Amino acid sequence: MTAIPLRLGASLPNGTPPPARLPGLRQELDLLEGPRARGGAPTWTLHDPVRNTYFRLGWVDFEILARWNPVTAEELAGRVRAETRLDVEAGDVEALLRALQANHLVSAEAPGAWRLYAADRARRRAGPWSWLLHHYLFFKLPLLQPDAALTRLAPLARPLFTRTFAGVVLLGFGLGLYLAERQWDVLAGRVAAIASAESLSWLMAAVVLAKCVHELGHAMVAKHLGIRVPTAGVAFVVFWPRLYTETTDAWRLTDRRKLLAIDAAGIGAELVLAVAALLLWSLVPDGPARDATLMIATVSWASTLAVNLNPFMRFDGYYLLADAVGMPNLQPRAFSAAAQGLRRALFGTEDPAAEPLPRWVRAWMTAYAWAVWLYRLVLFTTIALVVYHFFIKLVGIALFLVEIGWFVVRPVLRELGTWWRLRRSARLTRSGLLALALLGAGLAAVALPWRGRVDAPSVLRAAAFLRVFPAASGRIAVLHVTEGARVAEGEPLVTLVAPELDDQIAIAQARIAETQREIALSATEQASADRLGTLTETLAASRRELALQQDLKARLVIRAGMSGEIRQLADHLTPGRWLSENDGIGLIIAPEAWILQAYVAESDVATLREGAAARFHAAQADVPALDAVVEQVERSDLRTLPDAVLAEPLGGPLPVRQKDGHYEPVTALYRVRLRAEAPPGNWRRTIRGEVAITTEPRSLARRWWRAATAVLIRESGF
């Protein structure tokens, strides 16, 4: 729902002189009474039925239009001054005329009107690229003409607008909260479950249902207040769909409370849906139906409070704010006030066409405008990044540039153009000089080559290490080493004992002795060949079992598999404690050889040279900084991340994607190998940190340019 303050945005091509006599107005225009403005001043609404567009008129505009005749601007201004207490000048009439002509509200038969219409049509005639740009950013798809159906449903919906229904909703809300609080653990667990990726399709269905109810709420309240609802459908904002209901005719209402009711109707409908769904969740048994009610309740609460109440975008929260303060078209007016205030602060310029506002109103409108600009900068940059990542890369780059250019760069360039046109009347104020100094310092920081190093995430780890585990279960008899002890290959670390193994060895030895005695007796008694063969096989099996048990006993002495130092010795290694094959004992690390690897972004890799000095800063507080030297710079980007300890899911700084058990870098990374000394102190086999590599000084602008060109080359496949 929008109405346009008639004097805002009124402009014609430069050099267009006003006509000698005022042209006539279009005959089909309607002049309606409007709501009271701030302070109780009356307003009027001019309706263009051809375009179904509304224009808000103030007292001065109304008095001029009420006396509009094909006379000169000076004559009309004199008539207004004679018949009212308003001090109207010919310039006010000409300004209103320009607004009327710019919005095609004058008769086409007026002298010279055809030239204005032709010029406007030429400006609006879109080429294929312009058409694609505008329709990519925003377009509407009308699907329904619901007015007739809403008229038939209106009698049935009257009970929804009674205090009884409001009381029932409040009662249901209290009861639903009470019942949900009694099952809060179950509720929290189910919310976490339905928020998973497996439930995405059902979540989308719940969003569609909630938004349909939202738009139905707008339509039903508008129809209840006697407002026509001509169309409803889907609007696409950067290909993201959102439902809409056309309630522009609400600007015929003169009661601001009714406008607020239509604005808040969608939020109210979603909250009623959420209350009903939460109450049903507490009453229905476990199953798909219960999960569906919880999903609807959660989506309705979250979407209506987090999105629809947002006053920075053109959602319900914005219209609620605009109607509550009585300022239709709030954002353009706030933007205009903020821009004029900025020009006044920087250049001391006064815009005679500025909207007259009290100082405190202008102050909060300016603050609101800056908040919207900041919010939009973050939002549109995020949308541009999402578009880049989710489209074909080359198309994604183009759409990214369109997003940033249209929503961020274009408004800035337009304001700079206004500054350039004001250059002759402008004078730098104290604030302007300060801003100029800050701007110069910022440009210098970007353009001058002051940054002479590259910081990159890195890992320092031992080139050779061995984890030690028991080869068999047993009880600790002797611990031969301590933390940090130097050991040679084959040296005993821990001796285990296993009494049951000694028993099995004794049994095997006794079985061998008994079998040998039987073989000796069979030989003297001249036993059959089959008997001797059986005893011989039994003796061999017993000997194999004894050898196996003795080998297991020998392995109870855990020995060093390599020379090195003992690190991370387990705390549970105390005599008498049992160890299994899965109980780690510690690490053996060869301290003479260490590997330092850094992962450099694509924009920085071209500046690195072999032999460059570097310094490694460990994340561990007890590891001092270490000097290093670049040995090798790989010129092909990594497909998987070799050092998983740097991956974001494991607490590292590098964003990655998990695929087939590996971590894939989200952005292009290049591995740099460095030579560093062994770290002193209480180090571990892997130390995460950051390495600072010395490079030739370069500017931020050069770095950004390299990053941009690298992305273009990589993604376009050149």
Secondary structure in CASP SS format (residue, H / E / C, confidence):
PFRMAT SS
TARGET T0000
AUTHOR 0000-0000-0000
METHOD secondary structure of the structure
MODEL  1
M C 1.00
T C 1.00
A C 1.00
I E 1.00
P E 1.00
L C 1.00
R C 1.00
L C 1.00
G C 1.00
A C 1.00
S C 1.00
L C 1.00
P C 1.00
N C 1.00
G C 1.00
T C 1.00
P C 1.00
P C 1.00
P C 1.00
A C 1.00
R C 1.00
L C 1.00
P C 1.00
G C 1.00
L E 1.00
R C 1.00
Q C 1.00
E C 1.00
L C 1.00
D E 1.00
L E 1.00
L E 1.00
E E 1.00
G C 1.00
P C 1.00
R C 1.00
A C 1.00
R H 1.00
G H 1.00
G H 1.00
A C 1.00
P C 1.00
T C 1.00
W E 1.00
T E 1.00
L E 1.00
H E 1.00
D E 1.00
P C 1.00
V C 1.00
R C 1.00
N C 1.00
T E 1.00
Y E 1.00
F E 1.00
R E 1.00
L E 1.00
G C 1.00
W H 1.00
V H 1.00
D H 1.00
F H 1.00
E H 1.00
I H 1.00
L H 1.00
A H 1.00
R C 1.00
W C 1.00
N C 1.00
P C 1.00
V C 1.00
T C 1.00
A H 1.00
E H 1.00
E H 1.00
L H 1.00
A H 1.00
G H 1.00
R H 1.00
V H 1.00
R H 1.00
A H 1.00
E H 1.00
T C 1.00
R C 1.00
L C 1.00
D C 1.00
V C 1.00
E C 1.00
A H 1.00
G H 1.00
D H 1.00
V H 1.00
E H 1.00
A H 1.00
L H 1.00
L H 1.00
R H 1.00
A H 1.00
L H 1.00
Q H 1.00
A H 1.00
N C 1.00
H C 1.00
L C 1.00
V E 1.00
S C 1.00
A C 1.00
E C 1.00
A C 1.00
P C 1.00
G C 1.00
A H 1.00
W H 1.00
R H 1.00
L H 1.00
Y H 1.00
A H 1.00
A H 1.00
D H 1.00
R H 1.00
A H 1.00
R H 1.00
R H 1.00
R C 1.00
A C 1.00
G C 1.00
P H 1.00
W H 1.00
S H 1.00
W H 1.00
L H 1.00
L H 1.00
H H 1.00
H H 1.00
Y H 1.00
L H 1.00
F E 1.00
F E 1.00
K E 1.00
L E 1.00
P E 1.00
L E 1.00
L E 1.00
Q C 1.00
P C 1.00
D H 1.00
A H 1.00
A H 1.00
L H 1.00
T H 1.00
R H 1.00
L H 1.00
A H 1.00
P H 1.00
L H 1.00
A H 1.00
R H 1.00
P H 1.00
L H 1.00
F H 1.00
T C 1.00
R H 1.00
T H 1.00
F H 1.00
A H 1.00
G H 1.00
V H 1.00
V H 1.00
L H 1.00
L H 1.00
G H 1.00
F H 1.00
G H 1.00
L H 1.00
G H 1.00
L H 1.00
Y H 1.00
L H 1.00
A H 1.00
E H 1.00
R H 1.00
Q C 1.00
W H 1.00
D H 1.00
V H 1.00
L H 1.00
A H 1.00
G H 1.00
R H 1.00
V H 1.00
A H 1.00
A H 1.00
I H 1.00
A C 1.00
S C 1.00
A H 1.00
E H 1.00
S H 1.00
L H 1.00
S H 1.00
W H 1.00
L H 1.00
M H 1.00
A H 1.00
A H 1.00
V H 1.00
V H 1.00
L H 1.00
A H 1.00
K H 1.00
C H 1.00
V H 1.00
H H 1.00
E H 1.00
L H 1.00
G H 1.00
H H 1.00
A H 1.00
M H 1.00
V H 1.00
A H 1.00
K H 1.00
H H 1.00
L C 1.00
G C 1.00
I C 1.00
R C 1.00
V C 1.00
P C 1.00
T C 1.00
A E 1.00
G E 1.00
V E 1.00
A E 1.00
F E 1.00
V E 1.00
V C 1.00
F C 1.00
W E 1.00
P E 1.00
R E 1.00
L E 1.00
Y E 1.00
T E 1.00
E C 1.00
T C 1.00
T H 1.00
D H 1.00
A H 1.00
W H 1.00
R H 1.00
L C 1.00
T C 1.00
D C 1.00
R H 1.00
R H 1.00
K H 1.00
L H 1.00
L H 1.00
A H 1.00
I H 1.00
D H 1.00
A H 1.00
A H 1.00
G H 1.00
I H 1.00
G H 1.00
A H 1.00
E H 1.00
L H 1.00
V H 1.00
L H 1.00
A H 1.00
V H 1.00
A H 1.00
A H 1.00
L H 1.00
L H 1.00
L H 1.00
W H 1.00
S H 1.00
L H 1.00
V C 1.00
P C 1.00
D C 1.00
G C 1.00
P H 1.00
A H 1.00
R H 1.00
D H 1.00
A H 1.00
T H 1.00
L H 1.00
M H 1.00
I H 1.00
A H 1.00
T H 1.00
V H 1.00
S H 1.00
W H 1.00
A H 1.00
S H 1.00
T H 1.00
L H 1.00
A H 1.00
V H 1.00
N H 1.00
L C 1.00
N C 1.00
P C 1.00
F C 1.00
M C 1.00
R C 1.00
F C 1.00
D H 1.00
G H 1.00
Y H 1.00
Y H 1.00
L H 1.00
L H 1.00
A H 1.00
D H 1.00
A H 1.00
V C 1.00
G C 1.00
M C 1.00
P C 1.00
N C 1.00
L H 1.00
Q H 1.00
P H 1.00
R H 1.00
A H 1.00
F H 1.00
S H 1.00
A H 1.00
A H 1.00
A H 1.00
Q H 1.00
G H 1.00
L H 1.00
R H 1.00
R H 1.00
A H 1.00
L H 1.00
F H 1.00
G C 1.00
T C 1.00
E C 1.00
D C 1.00
P C 1.00
A C 1.00
A C 1.00
E C 1.00
P C 1.00
L C 1.00
P C 1.00
R H 1.00
W H 1.00
V H 1.00
R H 1.00
A H 1.00
W H 1.00
M H 1.00
T H 1.00
A H 1.00
Y H 1.00
A H 1.00
W H 1.00
A H 1.00
V H 1.00
W H 1.00
L H 1.00
Y H 1.00
R H 1.00
L H 1.00
V H 1.00
L H 1.00
F H 1.00
T H 1.00
T H 1.00
I H 1.00
A H 1.00
L H 1.00
V H 1.00
V H 1.00
Y H 1.00
H H 1.00
F H 1.00
F C 1.00
I C 1.00
K H 1.00
L H 1.00
V H 1.00
G H 1.00
I H 1.00
A H 1.00
L H 1.00
F H 1.00
L H 1.00
V H 1.00
E H 1.00
I H 1.00
G H 1.00
W H 1.00
F H 1.00
V H 1.00
V H 1.00
R H 1.00
P H 1.00
V H 1.00
L H 1.00
R H 1.00
E H 1.00
L H 1.00
G H 1.00
T H 1.00
W H 1.00
W H 1.00
R H 1.00
L C 1.00
R C 1.00
R C 1.00
S C 1.00
A C 1.00
R C 1.00
L C 1.00
T C 1.00
R H 1.00
S H 1.00
G H 1.00
L H 1.00
L H 1.00
A H 1.00
L H 1.00
A H 1.00
L H 1.00
L H 1.00
G H 1.00
A H 1.00
G H 1.00
L H 1.00
A H 1.00
A H 1.00
V H 1.00
A H 1.00
L C 1.00
P C 1.00
W C 1.00
R E 1.00
G E 1.00
R E 1.00
V E 1.00
D E 1.00
A E 1.00
P E 1.00
S E 1.00
V E 1.00
L E 1.00
R E 1.00
A E 1.00
A C 1.00
A C 1.00
F E 1.00
L E 1.00
R E 1.00
V E 1.00
F C 1.00
P C 1.00
A C 1.00
A C 1.00
S C 1.00
G E 1.00
R E 1.00
I E 1.00
A E 1.00
V E 1.00
L E 1.00
H C 1.00
V C 1.00
T C 1.00
E C 1.00
G C 1.00
A C 1.00
R E 1.00
V E 1.00
A C 1.00
E C 1.00
G C 1.00
E C 1.00
P E 1.00
L E 1.00
V E 1.00
T E 1.00
L E 1.00
V E 1.00
A C 1.00
P H 1.00
E H 1.00
L H 1.00
D H 1.00
D H 1.00
Q H 1.00
I H 1.00
A H 1.00
I H 1.00
A H 1.00
Q H 1.00
A H 1.00
R H 1.00
I H 1.00
A H 1.00
E H 1.00
T H 1.00
Q H 1.00
R H 1.00
E H 1.00
I H 1.00
A H 1.00
L H 1.00
S H 1.00
A H 1.00
T H 1.00
E C 1.00
Q C 1.00
A C 1.00
S C 1.00
A H 1.00
D H 1.00
R H 1.00
L H 1.00
G H 1.00
T H 1.00
L H 1.00
T H 1.00
E H 1.00
T H 1.00
L H 1.00
A H 1.00
A H 1.00
S H 1.00
R H 1.00
R H 1.00
E H 1.00
L H 1.00
A H 1.00
L H 1.00
Q H 1.00
Q H 1.00
D H 1.00
L H 1.00
K H 1.00
A H 1.00
R C 1.00
L C 1.00
V E 1.00
I E 1.00
R E 1.00
A C 1.00
G C 1.00
M C 1.00
S C 1.00
G E 1.00
E E 1.00
I E 1.00
R E 1.00
Q C 1.00
L C 1.00
A C 1.00
D C 1.00
H C 1.00
L C 1.00
T C 1.00
P C 1.00
G C 1.00
R C 1.00
W E 1.00
L E 1.00
S C 1.00
E C 1.00
N C 1.00
D C 1.00
G C 1.00
I C 1.00
G E 1.00
L E 1.00
I E 1.00
I E 1.00
A C 1.00
P C 1.00
E C 1.00
A C 1.00
W E 1.00
I E 1.00
L E 1.00
Q E 1.00
A E 1.00
Y E 1.00
V E 1.00
A E 1.00
E H 1.00
S H 1.00
D H 1.00
V H 1.00
A C 1.00
T C 1.00
L C 1.00
R C 1.00
E C 1.00
G C 1.00
A C 1.00
A E 1.00
A E 1.00
R E 1.00
F E 1.00
H E 1.00
A E 1.00
A C 1.00
Q C 1.00
A C 1.00
D C 1.00
V C 1.00
P C 1.00
A C 1.00
L E 1.00
D E 1.00
A E 1.00
V E 1.00
V E 1.00
E E 1.00
Q E 1.00
V E 1.00
E C 1.00
R C 1.00
S C 1.00
D C 1.00
L C 1.00
R C 1.00
T C 1.00
L C 1.00
P C 1.00
D C 1.00
A H 1.00
V H 1.00
L H 1.00
A E 1.00
E H 1.00
P H 1.00
L H 1.00
G C 1.00
G C 1.00
P C 1.00
L E 1.00
P C 1.00
V E 1.00
R E 1.00
Q E 1.00
K E 1.00
D C 1.00
G C 1.00
H E 1.00
Y E 1.00
E E 1.00
P E 1.00
V C 1.00
T C 1.00
A C 1.00
L E 1.00
Y E 1.00
R E 1.00
V E 1.00
R E 1.00
L E 1.00
R E 1.00
A E 1.00
E C 1.00
A C 1.00
P C 1.00
P C 1.00
G C 1.00
N C 1.00
W C 1.00
R C 1.00
R C 1.00
T E 1.00
I E 1.00
R E 1.00
G E 1.00
E E 1.00
V E 1.00
A E 1.00
I E 1.00
T E 1.00
T E 1.00
E E 1.00
P E 1.00
R E 1.00
S C 1.00
L H 1.00
A H 1.00
R H 1.00
R H 1.00
W H 1.00
W H 1.00
R H 1.00
A H 1.00
A H 1.00
T H 1.00
A H 1.00
V H 1.00
L H 1.00
I H 1.00
R H 1.00
E H 1.00
S H 1.00
G C 1.00
F C 1.00
END
